[in-house]
């Protein structure tokens, strides 16, 4: 069921002077970004840069201390099916693979008449069809992450946030997850993801957001970032140097 981008109705997603403070620590500082278009954006940066915090603010799991987060259509963006998020550690229910996907369809208020087709598409695309009746708690880590993505594929979110979805996976499982992320994007979903894997960013990203110490130092096309990083910090990061 491939389709054109569904995200256009709620994008751009804009962050205006967004800051996040905890005690005396400024965790995010005056973030100004706009996510629009039909792209895959990857947020890169060293540990502690604020990548996950930024992603959680975009998705609405955290509220900024200062600044604003704006969607083109705020009401539509808050519909359960509009946004999805996949975490480092897959979140699965204590039921079968098939029932995990069915639950997502119901929770996101997808029209019931579409459930069978969405379920079949998700099982086939994820390669989990032969495991449809297996309890999700008995899956491997890579299979659980594919199940997380299969639920998103079934629901057909407008925007999907991914927080280091392959952080604990072996190369074979990572490849399968990357294939699913690419398929979800091709299926019409806007993807915004965090990764620590520079190679993965090269493979998947159309756009890079580079963060350091709670600030966005660079944002632009991935090809430009990798060919000509615009800051000393980004250049050092791409060389594999330790930056702090």
N, C-alpha and C positions, 0 to 999 in steps of 0.2 A: 504494500500500500504506500509506495513512495509518493511524496508530494512536495509542493512548493513550501517556502517558509511560512510557518504559522506565527512567527514571532513579531511580524511587522505591526500587528494590531496593538501591541503593548510596548514596543520599543520606539525611541531609545530609552534605555535605563540610564539615568544621570545621577552622579554623585557630585554634590556641590559643597565644597569646603567641609568635607566630612572629617571629623576628628573623633577619636575614642580615647578616653582617659580612665585609668584605674589607679586610684590613690594619687600619688604624685607622678605617676608614669604616663607619658603620652605615647600610647600604643599605635595610633594612627594620626597623621598630621596633615590637615588641609588637603584631603584627597579630592581632586577634580577629574572626573572621568565620564565618558559617555560610551555605552555599549549599544551599538546599533547595527543595522545591516544583517546580512546572512553569512556570518563568519563563525569560526572557532577561535575564541580568545584564550590564551594561556597566560596565567600569572606566575612569573618566575621571581626568584630571589633567595637569598640565604636563609637559614633557619632564624626565626625570630623577626623576620622582615615585616610580618603582619598580613601575610597572604590569606591565611585561613580566616582571620578576623574580618578582612575585607569581603571575602566570599560570604561569610555569615551575615554581614550587614546588607549586602546586596539581596540576599534571599529573605531577609527579614527576621532571622533568628537572633540577631543582636540589633539594638538601637544605638545609633551614634550619639556621642555626647554633644557634639556640635555639628552643624550642617544639615543637609537634606538629601534624601534619596527619593528620586522622582521617576515614575513610570509615565509613559505616554497616556496610558489608560489605567489609572490606579485601580478602579473597580474590577476590570477584567483581569488585571495582574494578580488580584487576590483570590480569584477563583481557584479551587483546589487543583484543577488540572493545568493551570497556567504555568506553574513553576514546579520543578522537582530538584531534589538534591541527593547526591550519592556521596557517602562518606568513606574515609579510609577503611574503617571496619564495617563490613556489610551488615546492614540491619535486616534480618529476616524473621518471619513469624514461625511459630512452632506448628507448621502445617505443611502440606505438600507444596511442591514447586508450582503446580497449576493453581492451587488455592491462594498462594501468595500473590499471583498475578491477578486472579479474580478479585481479591480483596482490594488491591490498588485501584482497579477499575471502578469498584463500588465507592470506595472512599473519595475518589476524585470526581465522582458523579458523571462518569462517562455514560452516555445513553445506552440503556440495556440492550437494545437491538444490535449494537456494535460489539458487544462483549465477545462473542464467539470468534468473529474475524480478528479482533485485536489480540485475543489470546493465541490463536493459531499463528498469527504473524510473529508475535513475540517469541513463542516457543521455537519456531523454525529459525528465526534470525539469530537467536542466542545459542542454538545447538542444544537446547535443553529438552527438546521434545522427548527423547528416550528416557529422560529423568522426570517427566511431568508428574508421576505419582510418588516420587521419592520425597521423604520429609526433608525440608530445607536444612534442618539442623544436621543432617547427615552428609551434606555436600562439602566438597573441598573449599578452600578459601577462594580460589579462582572461580569455581562454579557459583558460589554465593554472590560474588561481585557481578557475574554475568546475570544472575537472577535479579539483582538490584537494577541493572540496566534494562533487563527484559521488562520489568514493571514499567519503567519510564518509556520504553518503546511502545508498550501496549497503550499507555495513557496518552501518548503523543503530546508531551508538554510543549509549550511554546518556548520556554527557556529552561535549560538544564544546567545546574551548578554541580561541579565535580571536585571533591577535595582529595587530591592525591589517590585516585581510585586504584592504582596499581602498586602502591607503596610496599606492600608485603607479598607481592606475587613473584613467581619465577618467570623467566623469559617467555616460556610457552603460554602461560596464563596471561601474561601482560599483552602478548600479541593478540590473543583472542579478545581481550577487553578493548584494546585499541581499535580493532576491527569493528566492534560494536559501537564504540563512540563515533567512529566515522560514519557508520550506517545511520545512527540516530541523527547526525547532522544532515546527511543526505535525505533523510526522511522528513526534514523540514523544521528541526528544532535548533534553536540558537544555543551554542555550547560555550560556557564560561568555566574554565577549570584551573585548578592549582596543581602544579607538579614540581618535584625536585629534580626530575629527569630531563636533562637538556636534550638528549637524543629524542625523547618522546615529544618534547616541545617542537623540535625540528620536523618531526613526522606529522604532527597533527595541527599545528598552529597556523592560522592566517594572520593573527595579530598577537603581539606580545605586550604585556604590562610587566615592567620590571620594578620591583620594590626593594627598598633597603631602609632599615631602621624606621619603619612606619611611614615612609614616604614613597610616592611613585616618582621614580627618576626618569623613566622612559615609557612611552606608549606609542605603538605604531606597527606598521607591517612587519611580519616575522622575517621576511627576506632581508629587509633593511637592518633589522636588529642584529641578525646573525652575521651579516656581511660587514656592517659598519656600526658597531655599538656607539652610542652617542655620549656615554659617560665613562670615566675611568673605572667606576665600580662595576658597571656592566661588562666592560672588557675583561676585568680581572675575574669576574664570575665565570665568564665563558672560557677563560684559560684554565679554570679549576683552581685558581688561587683562593686562599682564605681571606674573606673580607669581613670587617667588623666595624 
